Amino acid sequence: MKSTISIVLLLICIGLKAQEIEKGIVKNTIDSFFIAFHNKDAVALKKYAKPTMMLQSIGKDKEQVQRLTVSTYSDFVQSISNIPDDVIFEEKILDYNIQIDGDMAHVWTPYEFWLNNALHHCGVNSFQLFKKEDNWSIIYLVDTRRTTDCSSQ
């Protein structure tokens, strides 16, 4: 009986460790995506996401009307590549909440977006990732964007 309990506990520990390792790999995919983003590296950006990736943003337009905007990944990559060199930007990820079920992962990341060393907006990213052949790829990203209540993250 003691050995059965020991084996069950060992298997649980191994399973938990494997889950933590997988979460680390998913987090690394998101971190690498942001490194490429900050470096305006179109080639690297394409490495971390499927070409069919959908991007959506929820935020207010200039008239303060709440909008949902949709863009393709190729348009996103091109827009990042075209940012002038004198523009400094950084999306600071404040936390990671990673959930995995088999070959699908969901990552919730509150963030602050800094433009030319000033807080421009904040919000949350919601990433969906797909695992194929031991590689995680981003397949969907929706974010919120707000210019108020950024300290409440």
C-alpha positions as CSV (number, residue, x, y, z in Angstrom):
1,M,0.0,0.0,0.0
2,K,2.8,2.4,0.9
3,S,4.6,1.8,-2.4
4,T,1.3,2.4,-4.4
5,I,0.9,5.7,-2.7
6,S,4.5,6.6,-3.3
7,I,4.2,5.7,-7.0
8,V,1.0,7.8,-7.3
9,L,2.7,10.8,-5.6
10,L,5.8,10.4,-7.9
11,L,3.6,10.4,-11.0
12,I,1.7,13.5,-9.8
13,C,5.0,15.3,-9.2
14,I,6.3,14.3,-12.6
15,G,3.1,15.5,-14.3
16,L,3.2,18.9,-12.4
17,K,6.9,19.3,-13.3
18,A,6.1,18.6,-17.0
19,Q,3.3,21.1,-17.0
20,E,5.6,23.8,-15.5
21,I,8.2,23.1,-18.1
22,E,5.6,23.4,-20.9
23,K,4.4,26.7,-19.4
24,G,8.0,27.9,-19.5
25,I,8.2,27.0,-23.2
26,V,5.0,28.9,-24.0
27,K,6.2,31.9,-22.0
28,N,9.4,31.8,-23.9
29,T,7.5,31.9,-27.2
30,I,5.6,35.0,-26.0
31,D,8.9,36.6,-24.8
32,S,10.6,35.9,-28.1
33,F,7.7,37.4,-30.0
34,F,8.1,40.6,-28.0
35,I,11.9,40.7,-28.5
36,A,11.3,40.5,-32.3
37,F,8.5,43.1,-32.0
38,H,10.8,45.5,-30.1
39,N,13.6,44.9,-32.6
40,K,11.1,45.5,-35.6
41,D,12.4,42.1,-36.9
42,A,9.9,40.9,-39.5
43,V,11.7,37.6,-40.1
44,A,11.7,36.7,-36.4
45,L,8.1,37.9,-36.0
46,K,7.0,35.4,-38.6
47,K,8.8,32.6,-36.8
48,Y,6.5,32.9,-33.7
49,A,3.1,33.1,-35.3
50,K,1.2,31.3,-38.0
51,P,0.7,33.4,-41.2
52,T,-3.1,33.1,-40.7
53,M,-2.9,34.6,-37.2
54,M,-5.8,36.9,-36.4
55,L,-5.2,40.1,-34.5
56,Q,-7.9,42.2,-32.9
57,S,-7.9,45.2,-30.6
58,I,-10.6,46.6,-28.4
59,G,-10.4,50.3,-27.6
60,K,-11.8,53.7,-28.1
61,D,-11.3,55.7,-31.3
62,K,-10.6,59.4,-31.5
63,E,-14.3,60.1,-31.0
64,Q,-14.2,57.9,-27.8
65,V,-16.4,55.3,-29.4
66,Q,-15.5,51.7,-28.3
67,R,-14.3,49.8,-31.4
68,L,-13.1,46.3,-32.3
69,T,-10.5,46.5,-35.0
70,V,-9.2,43.5,-37.0
71,S,-5.9,43.2,-38.9
72,T,-4.0,40.4,-40.6
73,Y,-0.6,39.3,-39.4
74,S,1.1,40.3,-42.6
75,D,-0.3,43.9,-42.1
76,F,0.9,43.9,-38.5
77,V,4.4,42.7,-39.4
78,Q,4.7,45.3,-42.2
79,S,3.5,48.1,-39.9
80,I,6.1,47.2,-37.3
81,S,8.8,47.0,-39.9
82,N,7.9,50.5,-41.1
83,I,8.2,52.2,-37.6
84,P,10.9,54.9,-38.0
85,D,14.2,54.3,-36.2
86,D,13.8,57.4,-34.1
87,V,10.6,56.1,-32.5
88,I,11.2,54.3,-29.2
89,F,8.5,51.8,-28.1
90,E,8.2,49.1,-25.5
91,E,5.4,46.9,-24.5
92,K,6.1,45.9,-20.9
93,I,4.5,42.7,-19.9
94,L,3.4,42.9,-16.2
95,D,2.3,39.3,-15.6
96,Y,1.6,36.0,-17.3
97,N,-1.3,33.7,-16.7
98,I,-0.7,30.6,-18.8
99,Q,-3.2,27.8,-19.2
100,I,-2.5,24.7,-21.3
101,D,-4.7,21.8,-22.5
102,G,-2.8,19.4,-24.8
103,D,-1.8,21.3,-27.9
104,M,-3.6,24.5,-27.1
105,A,-2.4,27.3,-24.7
106,H,-4.0,30.5,-23.6
107,V,-1.8,33.3,-22.2
108,W,-3.2,36.4,-20.5
109,T,-0.7,39.2,-20.2
110,P,-1.5,42.6,-18.7
111,Y,0.8,45.2,-20.2
112,E,1.9,48.9,-20.4
113,F,2.8,50.3,-23.8
114,W,5.5,53.0,-23.7
115,L,6.1,55.4,-26.6
116,N,9.2,57.6,-26.6
117,N,9.6,56.9,-22.9
118,A,6.1,58.0,-21.9
119,L,3.2,55.7,-21.0
120,H,0.9,55.7,-24.1
121,H,-1.7,53.1,-23.1
122,C,-2.2,49.9,-21.2
123,G,-4.4,46.9,-21.3
124,V,-4.3,43.1,-21.6
125,N,-3.2,40.7,-24.3
126,S,-5.0,37.4,-24.8
127,F,-2.9,35.0,-26.8
128,Q,-4.0,31.6,-28.2
129,L,-1.2,29.2,-29.2
130,F,-1.1,26.0,-31.0
131,K,1.5,23.3,-30.6
132,K,2.6,21.2,-33.6
133,E,5.7,19.0,-33.6
134,D,6.9,20.4,-30.2
135,N,6.7,24.0,-31.4
136,W,4.3,26.6,-30.1
137,S,2.9,29.2,-32.5
138,I,0.6,32.1,-31.9
139,I,-2.6,31.7,-33.8
140,Y,-4.7,34.5,-32.3
141,L,-4.2,37.7,-30.4
142,V,-6.8,40.1,-29.0
143,D,-5.8,43.1,-26.8
144,T,-7.5,45.9,-25.0
145,R,-6.2,49.4,-25.1
146,R,-7.0,52.2,-22.7
147,T,-5.4,55.4,-21.7
148,T,-7.0,55.7,-18.2
149,D,-6.8,53.5,-15.1
150,C,-3.4,52.1,-16.1
151,S,-2.2,52.0,-12.5
152,S,-4.9,49.6,-11.6
153,Q,-3.4,46.7,-13.5
